[in-house]
Structure formats: structure tokens, C-alpha cells
Amino acid sequence: MDWYDERYAGPEDDYRASPLVGEDLGGLAPAWIVTALADPLRDEGEAYAERLAKAGVEVRCDRFPLVHAWFNITASRSSRAAHAVLAEGLARRFAD
């Protein structure tokens, strides 16, 4: 992951590439953080959700029993089920 990070954001941590390293997360928009059980980015995603919550940001964090990049794997039954959970949640959120 370090190799990818250096090519994406350079050697310095930058909040624009990784909001987790931002100093003040207060005032950010509500967020829904979705992680996968087998994902090298899971811990960072869940840490970001924790920081948002501590900053008073409305946040929901769900971990699905899937693998990294599951969102693009539409052939599996479990991935389709997770897509349905997201679609239902977003529909409820925006129905108001």
C-alpha cells in the first residue's frame, strides 16, 4: 500500500488524498463509510469513521463480510446483497 500511496499522494500525508490525516474534521458532510472484512484499507476507513464521529459529524460505518473491490464484483451473491443494502439505505436517506 505504501508504493501506491507514494505514487498517488507523494511522500507527505495530504488531507486532500487522505482526509483521515486532516487536523479538523468538524463541519464535514454526513458520511457513510463502508469497509470490507478482507481489505487492506479497512482499518483506515474505520479509523476515519471514528474521527468523524468524535468531531461531531453524522457518520455511519458498516463492515461487509467481503473482499477489497467487492463493489465492482457484481457476479457474487454476497456482493449483490451488499449493493442492495447500500441502495436501500441511500434511498431512505434521500427520501426526505
A tleap script that builds the chain and sets N, CA, C and O, in Angstrom:
source leaprc.protein.ff14SB
mol = sequence {
  NMET ASP TRP TYR ASP GLU ARG TYR ALA GLY
  PRO GLU ASP ASP TYR ARG ALA SER PRO LEU
  VAL GLY GLU ASP LEU GLY GLY LEU ALA PRO
  ALA TRP ILE VAL THR ALA LEU ALA ASP PRO
  LEU ARG ASP GLU GLY GLU ALA TYR ALA GLU
  ARG LEU ALA LYS ALA GLY VAL GLU VAL ARG
  CYS ASP ARG PHE PRO LEU VAL HIE ALA TRP
  PHE ASN ILE THR ALA SER ARG SER SER ARG
  ALA ALA HIE ALA VAL LEU ALA GLU GLY LEU
  ALA ARG ARG PHE ALA CASP
}
set mol.1.N position { 0.817 -1.192 0.000 }
set mol.1.CA position { 0.000 0.000 0.000 }
set mol.1.C position { 0.860 1.255 0.000 }
set mol.1.O position { 0.474 2.279 -0.563 }
set mol.2.N position { 2.038 1.174 0.638 }
set mol.2.CA position { 2.923 2.342 0.652 }
set mol.2.C position { 3.327 2.736 -0.769 }
set mol.2.O position { 3.379 3.923 -1.090 }
set mol.3.N position { 3.610 1.755 -1.613 }
set mol.3.CA position { 4.005 2.017 -3.000 }
set mol.3.C position { 2.904 2.800 -3.714 }
set mol.3.O position { 3.185 3.781 -4.402 }
set mol.4.N position { 1.646 2.369 -3.551 }
set mol.4.CA position { 0.527 3.060 -4.191 }
set mol.4.C position { 0.347 4.456 -3.605 }
set mol.4.O position { 0.108 5.418 -4.335 }
set mol.5.N position { 0.460 4.556 -2.304 }
set mol.5.CA position { 0.286 5.841 -1.634 }
set mol.5.C position { 1.303 6.861 -2.121 }
set mol.5.O position { 0.945 8.010 -2.384 }
set mol.6.N position { 2.553 6.465 -2.245 }
set mol.6.CA position { 3.597 7.390 -2.700 }
set mol.6.C position { 3.336 7.873 -4.122 }
set mol.6.O position { 3.637 9.022 -4.447 }
set mol.7.N position { 2.791 7.028 -4.959 }
set mol.7.CA position { 2.506 7.431 -6.337 }
set mol.7.C position { 1.241 8.269 -6.451 }
set mol.7.O position { 1.104 9.083 -7.364 }
set mol.8.N position { 0.328 8.064 -5.525 }
set mol.8.CA position { -0.922 8.816 -5.555 }
set mol.8.C position { -0.767 10.191 -4.917 }
set mol.8.O position { -1.178 11.201 -5.487 }
set mol.9.N position { -0.172 10.217 -3.732 }
set mol.9.CA position { -0.131 11.464 -2.967 }
set mol.9.C position { 1.268 12.000 -2.721 }
set mol.9.O position { 1.417 13.104 -2.197 }
set mol.10.N position { 2.276 11.262 -3.079 }
set mol.10.CA position { 3.628 11.713 -2.805 }
set mol.10.C position { 4.078 11.257 -1.431 }
set mol.10.O position { 3.346 10.555 -0.734 }
set mol.11.N position { 5.266 11.648 -1.044 }
set mol.11.CA position { 5.828 11.154 0.226 }
set mol.11.C position { 5.179 11.748 1.470 }
set mol.11.O position { 5.283 11.160 2.547 }
set mol.12.N position { 4.520 12.883 1.358 }
set mol.12.CA position { 3.900 13.527 2.514 }
set mol.12.C position { 2.418 13.164 2.598 }
set mol.12.O position { 1.740 13.060 1.576 }
set mol.13.N position { 1.918 12.971 3.819 }
set mol.13.CA position { 0.483 12.769 4.007 }
set mol.13.C position { -0.226 14.075 3.695 }
set mol.13.O position { 0.183 15.136 4.166 }
set mol.14.N position { -1.270 14.001 2.916 }
set mol.14.CA position { -2.015 15.179 2.488 }
set mol.14.C position { -3.496 14.912 2.740 }
set mol.14.O position { -4.043 13.926 2.247 }
set mol.15.N position { -4.139 15.781 3.500 }
set mol.15.CA position { -5.537 15.585 3.833 }
set mol.15.C position { -6.438 15.514 2.597 }
set mol.15.O position { -7.519 14.929 2.658 }
set mol.16.N position { -6.007 16.099 1.480 }
set mol.16.CA position { -6.830 16.041 0.269 }
set mol.16.C position { -6.852 14.636 -0.326 }
set mol.16.O position { -7.805 14.271 -1.014 }
set mol.17.N position { -5.820 13.854 -0.069 }
set mol.17.CA position { -5.769 12.476 -0.542 }
set mol.17.C position { -6.260 11.515 0.528 }
set mol.17.O position { -6.800 10.454 0.216 }
set mol.18.N position { -6.076 11.880 1.777 }
set mol.18.CA position { -6.485 11.033 2.899 }
set mol.18.C position { -7.079 11.913 3.983 }
set mol.18.O position { -6.346 12.417 4.834 }
set mol.19.N position { -8.389 12.109 3.971 }
set mol.19.CA position { -8.985 13.003 4.958 }
set mol.19.C position { -8.737 12.560 6.392 }
set mol.19.O position { -8.883 13.365 7.312 }
set mol.20.N position { -8.367 11.309 6.605 }
set mol.20.CA position { -8.067 10.819 7.953 }
set mol.20.C position { -6.966 11.635 8.614 }
set mol.20.O position { -6.973 11.787 9.836 }
set mol.21.N position { -6.015 12.166 7.841 }
set mol.21.CA position { -4.906 12.920 8.418 }
set mol.21.C position { -5.221 14.404 8.585 }
set mol.21.O position { -4.367 15.168 9.034 }
set mol.22.N position { -6.423 14.814 8.233 }
set mol.22.CA position { -6.814 16.215 8.402 }
set mol.22.C position { -6.839 16.604 9.866 }
set mol.22.O position { -7.131 15.779 10.732 }
set mol.23.N position { -6.535 17.851 10.137 }
set mol.23.CA position { -6.493 18.312 11.528 }
set mol.23.C position { -7.885 18.444 12.130 }
set mol.23.O position { -8.124 17.963 13.238 }
set mol.24.N position { -8.809 19.087 11.419 }
set mol.24.CA position { -10.142 19.335 11.947 }
set mol.24.C position { -11.165 18.739 10.997 }
set mol.24.O position { -11.291 19.193 9.860 }
set mol.25.N position { -11.897 17.728 11.449 }
set mol.25.CA position { -12.903 17.092 10.600 }
set mol.25.C position { -14.302 17.623 10.876 }
set mol.25.O position { -15.269 17.214 10.233 }
set mol.26.N position { -14.404 18.532 11.830 }
set mol.26.CA position { -15.699 19.124 12.144 }
set mol.26.C position { -16.239 19.899 10.952 }
set mol.26.O position { -15.479 20.504 10.197 }
set mol.27.N position { -17.540 19.876 10.792 }
set mol.27.CA position { -18.171 20.622 9.716 }
set mol.27.C position { -18.230 19.885 8.384 }
set mol.27.O position { -18.759 20.414 7.406 }
set mol.28.N position { -17.692 18.665 8.337 }
set mol.28.CA position { -17.773 17.900 7.093 }
set mol.28.C position { -19.191 17.364 6.907 }
set mol.28.O position { -19.961 17.271 7.863 }
set mol.29.N position { -19.517 17.018 5.687 }
set mol.29.CA position { -20.834 16.479 5.365 }
set mol.29.C position { -21.013 15.108 6.010 }
set mol.29.O position { -20.032 14.418 6.290 }
set mol.30.N position { -22.267 14.713 6.245 }
set mol.30.CA position { -22.513 13.367 6.751 }
set mol.30.C position { -21.857 12.326 5.836 }
set mol.30.O position { -21.731 12.535 4.629 }
set mol.31.N position { -21.447 11.212 6.429 }
set mol.31.CA position { -20.733 10.200 5.648 }
set mol.31.C position { -21.232 8.805 5.980 }
set mol.31.O position { -21.689 8.529 7.089 }
set mol.32.N position { -21.132 7.948 4.996 }
set mol.32.CA position { -21.405 6.528 5.182 }
set mol.32.C position { -20.137 5.817 4.744 }
set mol.32.O position { -19.834 5.754 3.553 }
set mol.33.N position { -19.406 5.290 5.693 }
set mol.33.CA position { -18.157 4.596 5.424 }
set mol.33.C position { -18.462 3.101 5.346 }
set mol.33.O position { -19.024 2.525 6.277 }
set mol.34.N position { -18.092 2.486 4.242 }
set mol.34.CA position { -18.324 1.059 4.046 }
set mol.34.C position { -16.973 0.388 3.862 }
set mol.34.O position { -16.191 0.762 2.987 }
set mol.35.N position { -16.711 -0.605 4.696 }
set mol.35.CA position { -15.459 -1.344 4.599 }
set mol.35.C position { -15.758 -2.818 4.339 }
set mol.35.O position { -16.896 -3.273 4.450 }
set mol.36.N position { -14.710 -3.540 3.993 }
set mol.36.CA position { -14.828 -4.977 3.749 }
set mol.36.C position { -13.961 -5.714 4.757 }
set mol.36.O position { -12.926 -5.205 5.189 }
set mol.37.N position { -14.384 -6.901 5.123 }
set mol.37.CA position { -13.658 -7.690 6.106 }
set mol.37.C position { -12.225 -7.959 5.666 }
set mol.37.O position { -11.292 -7.822 6.457 }
set mol.38.N position { -12.053 -8.340 4.409 }
set mol.38.CA position { -10.717 -8.642 3.881 }
set mol.38.C position { -10.289 -7.512 2.952 }
set mol.38.O position { -10.394 -7.613 1.730 }
set mol.39.N position { -9.806 -6.438 3.560 }
set mol.39.CA position { -9.456 -5.252 2.788 }
set mol.39.C position { -8.262 -4.567 3.452 }
set mol.39.O position { -8.315 -4.270 4.646 }
set mol.40.N position { -7.188 -4.311 2.703 }
set mol.40.CA position { -6.031 -3.651 3.311 }
set mol.40.C position { -6.324 -2.214 3.754 }
set mol.40.O position { -5.537 -1.630 4.499 }
set mol.41.N position { -7.431 -1.646 3.312 }
set mol.41.CA position { -7.789 -0.275 3.686 }
set mol.41.C position { -8.860 -0.221 4.780 }
set mol.41.O position { -9.297 0.864 5.164 }
set mol.42.N position { -9.281 -1.380 5.280 }
set mol.42.CA position { -10.367 -1.440 6.259 }
set mol.42.C position { -10.065 -0.611 7.506 }
set mol.42.O position { -10.895 0.196 7.925 }
set mol.43.N position { -8.894 -0.800 8.098 }
set mol.43.CA position { -8.581 -0.104 9.356 }
set mol.43.C position { -8.594 1.403 9.182 }
set mol.43.O position { -9.098 2.121 10.046 }
set mol.44.N position { -8.043 1.898 8.067 }
set mol.44.CA position { -8.047 3.345 7.824 }
set mol.44.C position { -9.469 3.875 7.649 }
set mol.44.O position { -9.805 4.943 8.161 }
set mol.45.N position { -10.295 3.133 6.932 }
set mol.45.CA position { -11.674 3.561 6.748 }
set mol.45.C position { -12.429 3.650 8.053 }
set mol.45.O position { -13.167 4.605 8.294 }
set mol.46.N position { -12.242 2.648 8.896 }
set mol.46.CA position { -12.939 2.635 10.173 }
set mol.46.C position { -12.365 3.672 11.140 }
set mol.46.O position { -13.099 4.233 11.955 }
set mol.47.N position { -11.080 3.925 11.054 }
set mol.47.CA position { -10.478 4.989 11.871 }
set mol.47.C position { -11.013 6.353 11.446 }
set mol.47.O position { -11.241 7.223 12.287 }
set mol.48.N position { -11.213 6.538 10.148 }
set mol.48.CA position { -11.783 7.787 9.641 }
set mol.48.C position { -13.203 7.974 10.174 }
set mol.48.O position { -13.576 9.075 10.581 }
set mol.49.N position { -13.982 6.914 10.172 }
set mol.49.CA position { -15.343 6.997 10.709 }
set mol.49.C position { -15.315 7.383 12.189 }
set mol.49.O position { -16.127 8.197 12.630 }
set mol.50.N position { -14.399 6.813 12.951 }
set mol.50.CA position { -14.277 7.150 14.370 }
set mol.50.C position { -13.915 8.628 14.555 }
set mol.50.O position { -14.477 9.309 15.412 }
set mol.51.N position { -12.980 9.110 13.749 }
set mol.51.CA position { -12.580 10.526 13.859 }
set mol.51.C position { -13.735 11.445 13.492 }
set mol.51.O position { -13.938 12.475 14.134 }
set mol.52.N position { -14.494 11.076 12.459 }
set mol.52.CA position { -15.656 11.892 12.089 }
set mol.52.C position { -16.646 11.961 13.244 }
set mol.52.O position { -17.139 13.035 13.588 }
set mol.53.N position { -16.932 10.812 13.836 }
set mol.53.CA position { -17.885 10.775 14.949 }
set mol.53.C position { -17.396 11.631 16.111 }
set mol.53.O position { -18.182 12.366 16.707 }
set mol.54.N position { -16.114 11.546 16.441 }
set mol.54.CA position { -15.559 12.351 17.536 }
set mol.54.C position { -15.617 13.837 17.230 }
set mol.54.O position { -15.674 14.660 18.144 }
set mol.55.N position { -15.603 14.188 15.941 }
set mol.55.CA position { -15.678 15.593 15.535 }
set mol.55.C position { -17.120 16.079 15.444 }
set mol.55.O position { -17.371 17.236 15.105 }
set mol.56.N position { -18.076 15.181 15.751 }
set mol.56.CA position { -19.475 15.572 15.730 }
set mol.56.C position { -20.139 15.445 14.377 }
set mol.56.O position { -21.247 15.943 14.181 }
set mol.57.N position { -19.483 14.792 13.448 }
set mol.57.CA position { -20.048 14.601 12.108 }
set mol.57.C position { -20.968 13.384 12.141 }
set mol.57.O position { -20.628 12.360 12.734 }
set mol.58.N position { -22.116 13.494 11.513 }
set mol.58.CA position { -23.012 12.346 11.396 }
set mol.58.C position { -22.337 11.300 10.505 }
set mol.58.O position { -21.995 11.581 9.356 }
set mol.59.N position { -22.152 10.105 11.041 }
set mol.59.CA position { -21.445 9.075 10.280 }
set mol.59.C position { -22.044 7.710 10.572 }
set mol.59.O position { -22.449 7.411 11.695 }
set mol.60.N position { -22.086 6.911 9.553 }
set mol.60.CA position { -22.485 5.510 9.666 }
set mol.60.C position { -21.316 4.701 9.119 }
set mol.60.O position { -20.739 5.051 8.090 }
set mol.61.N position { -20.971 3.626 9.805 }
set mol.61.CA position { -19.867 2.782 9.350 }
set mol.61.C position { -20.324 1.329 9.360 }
set mol.61.O position { -20.730 0.803 10.395 }
set mol.62.N position { -20.254 0.698 8.215 }
set mol.62.CA position { -20.632 -0.706 8.081 }
set mol.62.C position { -19.480 -1.500 7.496 }
set mol.62.O position { -18.800 -1.044 6.577 }
set mol.63.N position { -19.266 -2.697 8.038 }
set mol.63.CA position { -18.263 -3.622 7.502 }
set mol.63.C position { -19.008 -4.822 6.923 }
set mol.63.O position { -19.758 -5.507 7.619 }
set mol.64.N position { -18.785 -5.054 5.647 }
set mol.64.CA position { -19.401 -6.200 4.990 }
set mol.64.C position { -18.417 -7.371 4.947 }
set mol.64.O position { -17.211 -7.157 4.821 }
set mol.65.N position { -18.917 -8.606 5.050 }
set mol.65.CA position { -18.039 -9.783 5.023 }
set mol.65.C position { -17.604 -10.103 3.589 }
set mol.65.O position { -17.903 -11.169 3.050 }
set mol.66.N position { -16.898 -9.157 2.998 }
set mol.66.CA position { -16.484 -9.275 1.599 }
set mol.66.C position { -14.998 -8.968 1.473 }
set mol.66.O position { -14.302 -8.819 2.477 }
set mol.67.N position { -14.521 -8.877 0.251 }
set mol.67.CA position { -13.110 -8.593 -0.027 }
set mol.67.C position { -12.972 -7.209 -0.649 }
set mol.67.O position { -13.949 -6.620 -1.113 }
set mol.68.N position { -11.738 -6.701 -0.651 }
set mol.68.CA position { -11.431 -5.425 -1.288 }
set mol.68.C position { -11.960 -5.432 -2.724 }
set mol.68.O position { -11.891 -6.451 -3.410 }
set mol.69.N position { -12.472 -4.326 -3.158 }
set mol.69.CA position { -13.025 -4.136 -4.518 }
set mol.69.C position { -14.327 -4.892 -4.731 }
set mol.69.O position { -14.722 -5.127 -5.873 }
set mol.70.N position { -15.000 -5.276 -3.652 }
set mol.70.CA position { -16.255 -6.019 -3.780 }
set mol.70.C position { -17.307 -5.224 -4.544 }
set mol.70.O position { -18.173 -5.805 -5.199 }
set mol.71.N position { -17.235 -3.911 -4.464 }
set mol.71.CA position { -18.258 -3.093 -5.115 }
set mol.71.C position { -18.298 -3.345 -6.617 }
set mol.71.O position { -19.351 -3.223 -7.244 }
set mol.72.N position { -17.155 -3.695 -7.191 }
set mol.72.CA position { -17.080 -3.950 -8.634 }
set mol.72.C position { -17.333 -5.406 -8.998 }
set mol.72.O position { -17.371 -5.753 -10.179 }
set mol.73.N position { -17.504 -6.251 -8.007 }
set mol.73.CA position { -17.709 -7.683 -8.262 }
set mol.73.C position { -19.197 -7.965 -8.173 }
set mol.73.O position { -19.698 -8.346 -7.115 }
set mol.74.N position { -19.894 -7.783 -9.262 }
set mol.74.CA position { -21.351 -7.915 -9.236 }
set mol.74.C position { -21.822 -9.336 -9.508 }
set mol.74.O position { -23.025 -9.600 -9.479 }
set mol.75.N position { -20.907 -10.249 -9.769 }
set mol.75.CA position { -21.309 -11.624 -10.063 }
set mol.75.C position { -21.579 -12.432 -8.800 }
set mol.75.O position { -22.263 -13.453 -8.872 }
set mol.76.N position { -21.074 -12.017 -7.661 }
set mol.76.CA position { -21.265 -12.815 -6.448 }
set mol.76.C position { -22.576 -12.443 -5.760 }
set mol.76.O position { -22.991 -11.284 -5.772 }
set mol.77.N position { -23.204 -13.420 -5.176 }
set mol.77.CA position { -24.465 -13.217 -4.469 }
set mol.77.C position { -24.272 -12.277 -3.280 }
set mol.77.O position { -25.111 -11.412 -3.030 }
set mol.78.N position { -23.162 -12.446 -2.542 }
set mol.78.CA position { -22.936 -11.598 -1.367 }
set mol.78.C position { -22.677 -10.143 -1.762 }
set mol.78.O position { -23.081 -9.225 -1.048 }
set mol.79.N position { -22.013 -9.933 -2.882 }
set mol.79.CA position { -21.783 -8.565 -3.346 }
set mol.79.C position { -23.100 -7.915 -3.774 }
set mol.79.O position { -23.349 -6.750 -3.463 }
set mol.80.N position { -23.925 -8.652 -4.470 }
set mol.80.CA position { -25.236 -8.111 -4.869 }
set mol.80.C position { -26.085 -7.781 -3.640 }
set mol.80.O position { -26.811 -6.787 -3.633 }
set mol.81.N position { -25.992 -8.613 -2.607 }
set mol.81.CA position { -26.741 -8.342 -1.369 }
set mol.81.C position { -26.241 -7.058 -0.715 }
set mol.81.O position { -27.041 -6.261 -0.225 }
set mol.82.N position { -24.936 -6.851 -0.704 }
set mol.82.CA position { -24.377 -5.626 -0.139 }
set mol.82.C position { -24.805 -4.410 -0.950 }
set mol.82.O position { -25.110 -3.362 -0.379 }
set mol.83.N position { -24.832 -4.537 -2.272 }
set mol.83.CA position { -25.322 -3.438 -3.113 }
set mol.83.C position { -26.767 -3.096 -2.744 }
set mol.83.O position { -27.137 -1.923 -2.698 }
set mol.84.N position { -27.572 -4.107 -2.487 }
set mol.84.CA position { -28.974 -3.875 -2.133 }
set mol.84.C position { -29.075 -3.114 -0.800 }
set mol.84.O position { -29.913 -2.224 -0.659 }
set mol.85.N position { -28.232 -3.460 0.164 }
set mol.85.CA position { -28.223 -2.751 1.447 }
set mol.85.C position { -27.882 -1.283 1.224 }
set mol.85.O position { -28.528 -0.399 1.786 }
set mol.86.N position { -26.861 -1.023 0.401 }
set mol.86.CA position { -26.473 0.367 0.126 }
set mol.86.C position { -27.584 1.120 -0.597 }
set mol.86.O position { -27.895 2.258 -0.245 }
set mol.87.N position { -28.179 0.494 -1.601 }
set mol.87.CA position { -29.237 1.166 -2.370 }
set mol.87.C position { -30.431 1.500 -1.476 }
set mol.87.O position { -31.001 2.586 -1.575 }
set mol.88.N position { -30.802 0.571 -0.613 }
set mol.88.CA position { -31.918 0.811 0.289 }
set mol.88.C position { -31.605 1.929 1.277 }
set mol.88.O position { -32.442 2.793 1.536 }
set mol.89.N position { -30.398 1.905 1.822 }
set mol.89.CA position { -30.009 2.943 2.770 }
set mol.89.C position { -29.967 4.324 2.135 }
set mol.89.O position { -30.419 5.302 2.730 }
set mol.90.N position { -29.426 4.401 0.929 }
set mol.90.CA position { -29.370 5.694 0.235 }
set mol.90.C position { -30.767 6.172 -0.139 }
set mol.90.O position { -31.057 7.365 -0.048 }
set mol.91.N position { -31.628 5.262 -0.556 }
set mol.91.CA position { -32.998 5.642 -0.900 }
set mol.91.C position { -33.720 6.219 0.322 }
set mol.91.O position { -34.438 7.213 0.216 }
set mol.92.N position { -33.519 5.580 1.492 }
set mol.92.CA position { -34.135 6.097 2.718 }
set mol.92.C position { -33.569 7.476 3.067 }
set mol.92.O position { -34.307 8.378 3.462 }
set mol.93.N position { -32.253 7.626 2.918 }
set mol.93.CA position { -31.595 8.879 3.286 }
set mol.93.C position { -32.102 10.047 2.440 }
set mol.93.O position { -32.298 11.152 2.944 }
set mol.94.N position { -32.308 9.788 1.158 }
set mol.94.CA position { -32.672 10.874 0.249 }
set mol.94.C position { -34.182 10.982 0.023 }
set mol.94.O position { -34.627 11.818 -0.763 }
set mol.95.N position { -34.965 10.157 0.696 }
set mol.95.CA position { -36.421 10.205 0.536 }
set mol.95.C position { -37.018 11.428 1.227 }
set mol.95.O position { -38.110 11.875 0.877 }
set mol.96.N position { -36.305 11.962 2.199 }
set mol.96.CA position { -36.849 13.105 2.965 }
set mol.96.C position { -36.834 14.380 2.190 }
set mol.96.O position { -37.256 15.417 2.699 }
savepdb mol mol.pdb
quit
